[in-house]
């Protein structure tokens, strides 16, 4: 489990924090109140207090939806109402003023960059896409529970929150 820490503020720069899908999923499972949920809510509260921006990309939303649908299927509770609730909750979350739903501009050369990230930092393709988005969106920190990004942090390619 990661230890939460506040980022230092250099001048009046607004902190930009990239949210991985596994940092959003605990919000959907709030009734379970896991330690992850508590940590995510702490980051959101900190963002509200210091005017940070929390970035979520379409890739992240895709992973959240996939995970939530898989969860509901595994519990035999995937039905029209559950699907509606997932989309309503996701829409409400992303409509909060400190969440930024953005897609980084991509080009063909990004394919080589993704390949490079996979090779240099031992990342899976989706994680390499997340790292690319993090960099293109000029984020200051990456909030995840995934230890796969530790190698990238060790090499200075990413700053984990």
C-alpha positions in Angstrom: 0.0 0.0 0.0 1.3 3.4 -1.0 1.8 6.1 1.7 0.0 9.3 0.7 2.0 12.5 0.6 1.2 16.0 -0.4 3.1 17.4 -3.3 5.2 20.5 -2.6 3.9 23.6 -4.3 6.4 25.5 -6.3 5.1 29.1 -6.8 1.4 29.3 -7.7 1.4 26.4 -10.1 -1.8 24.4 -10.0 -1.0 20.8 -9.3 -2.1 18.4 -12.0 -2.6 14.8 -10.8 -3.3 12.0 -13.3 -5.7 9.4 -11.9 -5.3 5.8 -12.9 -8.4 3.7 -13.2 -7.7 1.8 -10.0 -7.9 5.1 -8.2 -11.4 5.7 -9.4 -12.9 2.3 -8.9 -12.9 2.6 -5.1 -15.3 5.5 -5.5 -17.8 3.2 -7.1 -17.5 0.7 -4.3 -17.8 3.3 -1.5 -20.1 1.1 0.5 -17.3 -1.3 1.1 -15.1 1.5 2.6 -11.7 -0.1 1.9 -8.4 1.5 2.7 -8.1 2.4 -0.9 -11.4 4.3 -0.8 -10.2 6.3 2.2 -7.0 7.2 0.4 -8.8 8.2 -2.8 -11.2 10.4 -0.8 -8.2 12.0 0.9 -6.6 12.9 -2.4 -9.9 14.3 -3.7 -10.3 16.3 -0.5 -6.8 17.6 -0.8 -7.5 18.6 -4.4 -10.5 20.5 -3.4 -8.6 22.3 -0.6 -5.6 23.3 -2.7 -7.3 23.8 -6.2 -5.5 20.8 -7.8 -6.8 19.4 -11.0 -7.4 15.6 -11.3 -6.9 14.3 -14.8 -8.9 11.4 -16.1 -8.5 10.2 -19.7 -10.8 8.1 -22.0 -8.4 5.2 -21.5 -9.0 5.4 -17.8 -12.8 5.6 -18.2 -12.6 2.5 -20.5 -10.7 0.6 -17.8 -13.2 1.7 -15.1 -16.2 0.6 -17.2 -14.6 -2.7 -18.1 -13.8 -3.4 -14.4 -17.2 -2.4 -13.2 -19.0 -4.4 -15.8 -16.8 -7.4 -15.0 -17.5 -7.0 -11.3 -21.3 -6.8 -11.8 -21.2 -9.8 -14.1 -19.3 -11.8 -11.5 -21.9 -11.1 -8.9 -24.8 -11.7 -11.3 -26.0 -8.1 -10.8 -25.3 -6.6 -14.2 -28.7 -5.3 -15.4 -30.0 -2.1 -17.0 -30.4 -0.3 -13.7 -26.8 -1.2 -12.7 -25.5 0.0 -16.0 -27.4 3.3 -15.7 -26.1 3.8 -12.2 -22.5 3.3 -13.4 -22.8 5.9 -16.1 -24.6 8.3 -13.9 -22.0 8.1 -11.1 -19.1 8.3 -13.6 -20.7 11.4 -15.3 -21.3 13.1 -11.9 -17.8 12.4 -10.8 -16.2 13.8 -14.0 -18.5 16.8 -13.8 -16.9 18.0 -10.6 -14.9 21.1 -11.2 -11.5 19.7 -10.1 -11.8 16.7 -12.4 -10.5 17.2 -15.9 -11.7 14.7 -18.5 -9.2 15.1 -21.3 -7.6 13.1 -24.1 -4.0 13.9 -25.0 -3.4 14.6 -28.6 -1.8 11.6 -30.2 0.3 11.0 -33.3 1.8 8.0 -35.1 5.1 8.7 -33.5 3.5 7.9 -30.1 3.5 4.2 -31.0 7.3 4.2 -30.8 7.2 6.2 -27.6 4.8 3.6 -26.1 7.1 0.8 -27.2 10.0 2.6 -25.6 8.2 3.0 -22.3 7.3 -0.7 -22.4 11.0 -1.6 -22.9 12.6 0.9 -20.6 10.2 0.6 -17.7 8.8 -2.9 -18.1 5.2 -1.6 -18.6 2.3 -3.4 -20.2 0.8 -1.5 -23.2 -2.1 0.1 -21.4 0.3 1.3 -18.6 2.6 2.8 -21.3 -0.4 4.6 -22.8 -1.1 6.0 -19.3 2.5 7.2 -19.0 2.3 8.9 -22.4 -1.0 10.6 -21.4 0.5 11.7 -18.1 3.4 13.3 -19.9 1.4 14.9 -22.7 -1.1 16.4 -20.2 1.9 17.8 -18.2 0.8 16.3 -15.0 2.9 16.7 -11.8 2.0 13.4 -10.2 0.4 10.1 -11.0 -2.1 8.6 -8.5 -2.3 4.8 -8.7 -2.3 1.7 -6.6 -0.4 -0.1 -9.3 3.2 -1.0 -8.5 4.0 -1.5 -12.2 5.0 2.2 -12.4 7.7 1.9 -9.7 10.4 1.3 -12.3 9.4 4.4 -14.3 9.5 6.4 -11.0 12.9 5.1 -10.2 14.1 6.3 -13.6 12.5 9.7 -13.1 9.9 9.3 -15.8 7.0 9.7 -13.5 6.3 11.0 -10.0 3.9 8.8 -8.1 1.5 10.5 -5.6 
